């Protein structure tokens, strides 16, 4: 079992990585207090992995709340359902929540934990690749608004993260590949050798070779830990983790979260951001093609659908939560492995990049 320590200004916690972690009493016990446990999962994951997690709780009193699956359910109404469950339990401040599922389950459970009695303990048990390499680490929690993704939320760090890579055995190929988009992001924004490794090992990753998968998850978590450790609440360098996300979130909101998985939208966003970087002379020619080629090896979309209006997507960008009073912040590239937060792209630049990346 690999342990990666997340060290922040406000706290520190471990990320455990290895097969079989969900059922490990030794992993869970040190991080659970004396209170009852509410396990929040969804109707896809719970039938597969709830029993393993309950075994790891070693008889601790617990209740279960099951959400419907899908990004479209990442709403205030669904969050309210978790709060109602806590009320029904007569949950107190020593209650602790465990998120068993993908990024939606983790984000919404963490937000419920942040809000209940102004903050109670929660733990992450991510079961999708995207959640394992990104959403479960760093403390961002929240829900979507119909007009924008993740506009409502809070920073609330987990007490521990248990990544059982065996859960990827049942992950559909499309979901797995969507998670790889976030992995590619880490290489593109700040770890060129990791990007090289992904290019060299794409076939092993696609075949879900166990050693390659664990290496990929470990390198991703280490990259996120390094950045979040410098900037817990995104006042500076942490914004680099949003490479591809501004464009991706606009795609998701404009399609009502019904067309793209999050990682798919991020993949398109990364290529668009790279094209914008090339167009402005910030990075070498061919940078976007290299990113596009790697993403395509994982069957990820890289082009904005022709039926989507770039002007509407540009308007959606203005409500992105990464915008500030001085203008839209976009993460662009100086090269593979060298990202920068940029505020100097004009509306014309942005529209041109989106037009050039349409299918």
KOLKESE-845416 format. One line per field, with one value per residue (C-alpha): residue number from 0; residue in one letter; x, y, z. Coordinates in nm, 2 decimals. Layout:
% KOLKESE-845416
num = [NUM; ...]
residu = [A; ...]
east = [X; ...]
north = [Y; ...]
up = [Z; ...]
//
This chain:
% KOLKESE-845416
num = [0; 1; 2; 3; 4; 5; 6; 7; 8; 9; 10; 11; 12; 13; 14; 15; 16; 17; 18; 19; 20; 21; 22; 23; 24; 25; 26; 27; 28; 29; 30; 31; 32; 33; 34; 35; 36; 37; 38; 39; 40; 41; 42; 43; 44; 45; 46; 47; 48; 49; 50; 51; 52; 53; 54; 55; 56; 57; 58; 59; 60; 61; 62; 63; 64; 65; 66; 67; 68; 69; 70; 71; 72; 73; 74; 75; 76; 77; 78; 79; 80; 81; 82; 83; 84; 85; 86; 87; 88; 89; 90; 91; 92; 93; 94; 95; 96; 97; 98; 99; 100; 101; 102; 103; 104; 105; 106; 107; 108; 109; 110; 111; 112; 113; 114; 115; 116; 117; 118; 119; 120; 121; 122; 123; 124; 125; 126; 127; 128; 129; 130; 131; 132; 133; 134; 135; 136; 137; 138; 139; 140; 141; 142; 143; 144; 145; 146; 147; 148; 149; 150; 151; 152; 153; 154; 155; 156; 157; 158; 159; 160; 161; 162; 163; 164; 165; 166; 167; 168; 169; 170; 171; 172; 173; 174; 175; 176; 177; 178; 179; 180; 181; 182; 183; 184; 185; 186; 187; 188; 189; 190; 191; 192; 193; 194; 195; 196; 197; 198; 199; 200; 201; 202; 203; 204; 205; 206; 207; 208; 209; 210; 211; 212; 213; 214; 215; 216; 217; 218; 219; 220; 221; 222; 223; 224; 225; 226; 227; 228; 229; 230; 231; 232; 233; 234; 235; 236; 237; 238; 239; 240; 241; 242; 243; 244; 245; 246; 247; 248; 249; 250; 251; 252; 253; 254; 255; 256; 257; 258; 259; 260; 261; 262; 263; 264; 265; 266; 267; 268; 269; 270; 271; 272; 273; 274; 275; 276; 277; 278; 279; 280; 281; 282; 283; 284; 285; 286; 287; 288; 289; 290; 291; 292; 293; 294; 295; 296; 297; 298; 299; 300; 301; 302; 303; 304; 305; 306; 307; 308; 309; 310; 311; 312; 313; 314; 315; 316; 317; 318; 319; 320; 321; 322; 323; 324; 325; 326; 327; 328; 329; 330; 331; 332; 333; 334; 335; 336; 337; 338; 339; 340; 341; 342; 343; 344; 345; 346; 347; 348; 349; 350; 351; 352; 353; 354; 355; 356; 357; 358]
residu = [X; X; X; X; X; X; X; X; X; X; X; X; X; X; X; X; X; X; X; X; X; X; X; X; X; X; X; X; X; X; X; X; X; X; X; X; X; X; X; X; X; X; X; X; X; X; X; X; X; X; X; X; X; X; X; X; X; X; X; X; X; X; X; X; X; X; X; X; X; X; X; X; X; X; X; X; X; X; X; X; X; X; X; X; X; X; X; X; X; X; X; X; X; X; X; X; X; X; X; X; X; X; X; X; X; X; X; X; X; X; X; X; X; X; X; X; X; X; X; X; X; X; X; X; X; X; X; X; X; X; X; X; X; X; X; X; X; X; X; X; X; X; X; X; X; X; X; X; X; X; X; X; X; X; X; X; X; X; X; X; X; X; X; X; X; X; X; X; X; X; X; X; X; X; X; X; X; X; X; X; X; X; X; X; X; X; X; X; X; X; X; X; X; X; X; X; X; X; X; X; X; X; X; X; X; X; X; X; X; X; X; X; X; X; X; X; X; X; X; X; X; X; X; X; X; X; X; X; X; X; X; X; X; X; X; X; X; X; X; X; X; X; X; X; X; X; X; X; X; X; X; X; X; X; X; X; X; X; X; X; X; X; X; X; X; X; X; X; X; X; X; X; X; X; X; X; X; X; X; X; X; X; X; X; X; X; X; X; X; X; X; X; X; X; X; X; X; X; X; X; X; X; X; X; X; X; X; X; X; X; X; X; X; X; X; X; X; X; X; X; X; X; X; X; X; X; X; X; X; X; X; X; X; X; X; X; X; X; X; X; X; X; X; X; X; X; X; X; X; X; X; X; X; X; X; X; X; X; X]
east = [0.00; 0.14; 0.09; 0.11; 0.09; -0.11; 0.05; -0.15; -0.13; -0.45; -0.41; -0.25; -0.39; -0.29; -0.39; -0.37; -0.33; -0.34; -0.58; -0.81; -0.81; -1.18; -1.21; -0.90; -0.99; -0.63; -0.67; -1.01; -0.97; -0.71; -0.92; -1.27; -1.38; -1.63; -1.95; -2.18; -2.10; -2.31; -2.19; -2.30; -2.28; -2.48; -2.70; -2.42; -2.14; -2.32; -2.42; -2.06; -1.85; -2.07; -2.02; -1.64; -1.65; -1.88; -1.64; -1.37; -1.58; -1.55; -1.90; -1.91; -2.27; -2.35; -2.63; -2.63; -2.77; -2.78; -2.78; -2.89; -2.59; -2.47; -2.35; -2.70; -2.78; -2.50; -2.75; -2.87; -3.18; -2.95; -2.74; -3.05; -3.13; -2.81; -2.88; -3.23; -3.08; -2.85; -3.15; -3.34; -3.03; -3.02; -2.66; -2.43; -2.09; -1.92; -2.10; -1.87; -1.95; -1.77; -1.81; -1.80; -1.81; -1.69; -1.63; -2.00; -2.05; -1.72; -1.80; -2.16; -2.08; -1.79; -2.02; -2.28; -2.00; -1.88; -2.22; -2.36; -2.31; -2.05; -1.82; -1.79; -1.53; -1.55; -1.34; -1.31; -1.33; -1.31; -1.41; -1.35; -1.02; -1.11; -1.20; -0.89; -0.64; -0.82; -1.15; -1.09; -0.77; -0.75; -1.07; -1.29; -1.65; -1.97; -2.26; -2.35; -2.59; -2.79; -2.59; -2.24; -2.04; -1.93; -2.05; -2.18; -1.94; -1.67; -1.32; -1.34; -1.05; -1.10; -0.95; -0.81; -0.85; -0.86; -0.79; -0.87; -0.74; -0.93; -1.25; -1.12; -1.18; -1.55; -1.52; -1.66; -1.41; -1.56; -1.55; -1.19; -1.08; -1.25; -1.03; -0.72; -0.79; -0.72; -0.40; -0.28; -0.35; -0.09; 0.18; 0.08; 0.07; 0.38; 0.54; 0.69; 0.86; 0.52; 0.37; 0.66; 0.58; 0.21; 0.31; 0.53; 0.29; -0.05; -0.11; -0.03; -0.27; -0.54; -0.50; -0.53; -0.20; -0.20; 0.15; 0.10; -0.23; -0.09; 0.21; -0.02; -0.24; 0.06; 0.22; -0.10; -0.17; 0.19; 0.15; -0.17; -0.03; 0.27; 0.05; -0.22; 0.04; 0.16; -0.19; -0.47; -0.75; -0.66; -0.52; -0.23; -0.05; -0.34; -0.52; -0.29; -0.49; -0.77; -0.59; -0.87; -1.14; -1.27; -1.35; -1.46; -1.70; -1.85; -1.91; -2.07; -2.30; -2.40; -2.50; -2.68; -2.43; -2.60; -2.35; -2.00; -1.84; -1.63; -1.30; -1.42; -1.50; -1.16; -0.99; -1.16; -1.07; -0.71; -0.67; -0.85; -0.63; -0.32; -0.44; -0.50; -0.15; 0.00; -0.22; -0.08; 0.28; 0.31; 0.42; 0.60; 0.40; 0.28; 0.21; -0.16; -0.12; 0.09; -0.17; -0.45; -0.26; -0.21; -0.58; -0.70; -0.51; -0.76; -1.06; -1.12; -1.29; -1.07; -1.30; -1.59; -1.90; -2.00; -2.35; -2.23; -2.20; -1.86; -2.02; -2.25; -1.95; -1.76; -2.05; -2.06; -1.69; -1.77; -1.96; -1.68; -1.58; -1.22; -1.31; -1.20; -1.29; -1.00; -1.11; -1.12; -0.83; -0.73; -0.46; -0.24; 0.09; 0.44; 0.53; 0.44; 0.50; 0.49; 0.15; 0.08; -0.23; -0.31; -0.54; -0.44; -0.65; -0.89; -1.25; -1.14; -0.84; -1.08; -1.34; -1.07; -0.93; -1.27; -1.35; -1.02; -1.10; -1.45; -1.53]
north = [0.00; 0.34; 0.64; 0.99; 1.27; 1.59; 1.87; 2.19; 2.51; 2.41; 2.04; 1.72; 1.39; 1.07; 0.93; 0.55; 0.38; 0.01; -0.28; -0.39; -0.07; -0.04; -0.34; -0.27; -0.21; -0.10; 0.19; 0.32; 0.28; 0.56; 0.82; 0.75; 0.92; 0.78; 0.90; 0.73; 0.71; 0.81; 0.65; 0.84; 0.65; 0.63; 0.36; 0.23; 0.21; 0.10; -0.24; -0.31; -0.18; -0.09; -0.43; -0.40; -0.06; -0.17; -0.46; -0.20; -0.02; -0.33; -0.31; 0.06; 0.20; 0.34; 0.44; 0.47; 0.73; 0.64; 0.92; 0.88; 0.86; 1.14; 1.50; 1.63; 1.53; 1.74; 2.00; 2.18; 1.95; 1.64; 1.80; 1.88; 1.51; 1.44; 1.71; 1.57; 1.23; 1.38; 1.55; 1.21; 1.05; 1.33; 1.35; 1.54; 1.70; 1.37; 1.22; 1.15; 1.11; 0.88; 0.95; 0.62; 0.69; 0.92; 1.30; 1.39; 1.18; 1.32; 1.68; 1.68; 1.47; 1.70; 2.00; 1.84; 1.77; 2.13; 2.27; 2.03; 2.20; 2.42; 2.14; 1.77; 1.51; 1.33; 1.08; 1.00; 0.65; 0.74; 0.46; 0.63; 0.72; 1.09; 1.10; 0.91; 1.14; 1.47; 1.53; 1.34; 1.53; 1.90; 1.98; 2.14; 2.05; 2.18; 2.15; 2.30; 2.58; 2.55; 2.84; 2.73; 2.44; 2.42; 2.78; 2.68; 2.51; 2.53; 2.42; 2.13; 1.88; 1.51; 1.33; 1.06; 0.93; 0.56; 0.48; 0.12; 0.08; -0.25; -0.05; 0.05; -0.32; -0.24; 0.11; 0.14; 0.24; 0.58; 0.67; 0.54; 0.74; 1.05; 1.01; 0.99; 1.34; 1.47; 1.27; 1.41; 1.76; 1.71; 1.63; 1.92; 2.18; 2.10; 1.76; 1.71; 1.38; 1.24; 1.35; 1.16; 0.86; 0.87; 0.88; 0.58; 0.38; 0.47; 0.11; -0.03; 0.22; 0.14; -0.23; -0.14; -0.29; -0.29; -0.15; 0.12; 0.22; 0.26; 0.45; 0.68; 0.75; 0.80; 1.05; 1.24; 1.26; 1.37; 1.64; 1.76; 1.74; 1.95; 2.23; 2.22; 2.22; 2.56; 2.71; 2.55; 2.78; 2.88; 3.23; 3.16; 2.86; 2.62; 2.79; 2.60; 2.28; 2.44; 2.38; 2.30; 2.36; 2.70; 2.59; 2.25; 2.39; 2.61; 2.31; 2.12; 2.40; 2.48; 2.11; 2.09; 1.83; 1.57; 1.53; 1.52; 1.35; 1.60; 1.46; 1.46; 1.83; 1.90; 1.72; 1.95; 2.24; 2.15; 2.14; 2.47; 2.63; 2.49; 2.63; 2.97; 2.95; 2.88; 3.14; 3.41; 3.29; 3.17; 2.82; 2.63; 2.53; 2.17; 2.18; 2.15; 1.86; 1.67; 1.70; 1.62; 1.31; 1.17; 1.24; 1.07; 0.75; 0.72; 0.78; 1.12; 1.39; 1.69; 1.91; 2.14; 2.00; 2.19; 2.25; 2.45; 2.83; 2.96; 3.30; 3.12; 2.93; 3.25; 3.41; 3.10; 3.16; 3.49; 3.31; 3.07; 3.07; 3.13; 3.48; 3.77; 4.14; 4.22; 3.97; 3.61; 3.40; 3.13; 2.87; 2.86; 2.70; 2.81; 2.45; 2.09; 2.10; 2.48; 2.64; 2.99; 3.18; 3.44; 3.74; 3.89; 3.69; 3.91; 3.81; 3.78; 3.55; 3.32; 3.31; 3.23; 2.95; 2.79; 2.83; 2.67; 2.37; 2.30; 1.96]
up = [0.00; -0.11; 0.12; -0.01; 0.24; 0.16; 0.36; 0.38; 0.58; 0.76; 0.80; 0.67; 0.57; 0.40; 0.06; 0.06; -0.28; -0.35; -0.43; -0.16; 0.04; 0.07; 0.30; 0.51; 0.87; 0.93; 0.69; 0.81; 1.19; 1.26; 1.08; 1.22; 1.53; 1.78; 1.61; 1.37; 1.00; 0.70; 0.38; 0.07; -0.26; -0.58; -0.74; -0.96; -0.71; -0.40; -0.54; -0.63; -0.34; -0.04; 0.12; 0.09; 0.26; 0.53; 0.60; 0.65; 0.90; 1.13; 1.28; 1.34; 1.34; 1.01; 0.77; 0.40; 0.16; -0.21; -0.48; -0.84; -1.07; -1.30; -1.32; -1.38; -1.02; -0.87; -0.75; -0.44; -0.44; -0.41; -0.15; 0.04; 0.04; 0.23; 0.48; 0.53; 0.60; 0.86; 1.02; 1.02; 1.19; 1.45; 1.35; 1.59; 1.55; 1.59; 1.29; 0.99; 0.63; 0.38; 0.01; -0.19; -0.56; -0.83; -0.83; -0.81; -0.50; -0.34; -0.42; -0.29; 0.01; 0.11; 0.07; 0.30; 0.55; 0.52; 0.59; 0.85; 1.19; 1.01; 0.94; 1.03; 0.94; 0.61; 0.42; 0.05; -0.11; -0.48; -0.72; -1.06; -1.21; -1.23; -0.87; -0.77; -0.95; -0.90; -0.73; -0.40; -0.32; -0.23; -0.05; -0.32; -0.26; -0.41; -0.65; -0.99; -1.07; -1.40; -1.54; -1.42; -1.29; -0.92; -0.85; -0.51; -0.26; 0.00; 0.08; 0.32; 0.34; 0.40; 0.70; 0.46; 0.11; 0.04; -0.33; -0.40; -0.76; -0.79; -0.83; -1.18; -1.29; -1.32; -1.46; -1.81; -2.08; -2.14; -1.77; -1.74; -2.04; -1.91; -1.60; -1.81; -1.94; -1.59; -1.58; -1.91; -1.76; -1.49; -1.74; -1.97; -1.69; -1.49; -1.54; -1.89; -1.79; -1.68; -2.02; -2.19; -1.97; -2.07; -2.44; -2.39; -2.18; -2.33; -2.45; -2.10; -1.95; -2.20; -2.12; -1.75; -1.66; -1.28; -1.23; -1.49; -1.34; -0.99; -1.12; -1.31; -1.01; -0.78; -1.01; -1.06; -0.68; -0.62; -0.87; -0.72; -0.37; -0.47; -0.61; -0.34; -0.07; -0.20; -0.24; -0.05; -0.15; -0.50; -0.45; -0.68; -0.83; -0.77; -1.05; -1.29; -1.21; -1.41; -1.75; -1.99; -1.73; -1.82; -2.18; -2.05; -1.79; -2.06; -2.28; -1.99; -1.89; -2.25; -2.31; -1.97; -1.84; -2.07; -2.36; -2.21; -1.92; -1.72; -1.84; -2.20; -2.18; -2.02; -2.30; -2.56; -2.33; -2.31; -2.69; -2.72; -2.46; -2.64; -2.97; -2.81; -2.66; -3.00; -3.17; -2.93; -2.97; -2.61; -2.69; -2.97; -3.28; -3.25; -2.88; -2.94; -3.19; -2.94; -2.67; -2.92; -3.03; -2.68; -2.58; -2.90; -2.80; -2.51; -2.74; -2.60; -2.79; -2.88; -3.09; -3.01; -3.17; -3.49; -3.37; -3.06; -3.11; -3.00; -2.91; -2.66; -2.52; -2.48; -2.30; -2.06; -1.99; -1.82; -1.54; -1.48; -1.12; -1.22; -1.35; -1.14; -1.14; -1.37; -1.63; -1.73; -1.61; -1.85; -1.80; -2.11; -2.20; -2.26; -2.34; -2.24; -1.86; -1.83; -1.77; -1.68; -1.56; -1.83; -1.83; -2.16; -2.41; -2.60; -2.68; -3.05; -2.95; -2.76; -3.03; -3.29; -3.09; -3.04; -3.41; -3.50; -3.27; -3.40; -3.55]
//
